[in-house]
Amino acid sequence: MAAKSSIVSGACAQALRALSEGLWAQWKGLPPDCALAEISHAFGGASMLDATVYLGHDRVPCSRSSLEDVPATIWHDGDQVLLVEFDMVSRPRPAPRLGGVARHHLDLPPHYAAASELVFPSLGLSLLLTSRRKIVGCRGFSAMSAEDYVARRRPDGRALRPHLRPAPFSPRTGHKGAAQ
């Protein structure tokens, strides 16, 4: 699900629209001045998930927010966006052929919907792939080396947990439902 292109006006928002729609050839890395406020405005708002989380092996401190109109998670330091992850599980895409671009395969923890991560560090792009090479998620970040991505930008799947909301009270049963 992508935001309406009529509301996507800034360079950062336009780049993220291309990423969310799987337009890999248009993605050139996260713009250096990418701001959470611009993304929030373009994609219908943002909600803080965690005030303090960490990225990479170096444990770079940041915050984590979700977007309202698209299935995305944003890691940011104040207003500066560090990494964006789009969930594509409901609409998997075939893996692109980005010839001539250096890539690195990384393993993912077993609880992921994806089997592996294909990182294009010079493009600031990471694709989460199933064993059948379907993309079920993508990550966008500033272009950097693969080592820097792993050290300073790659989310640690073990530390992140979904934020579950309790189900509303059901008048038929008189009970609260299980967490959704």
Secondary structure, 3 states (H helix, E strand, C coil): CCCCHHHCCCHHHHHHHHHHCCCHHHCCCCCCCCEHHHHHHHCCCEEEEEEEEEECCCCEEEEEEEECCCCEEEEEECCEEEEEEEECCCCCEECCCCCCCCCEEEECCCCCCCCEEEEEHHHCEEEEECCCCEEEEEEECCCCCHHHHHHHHCECCCCCCCCCCCCCECCCCCCECCCC
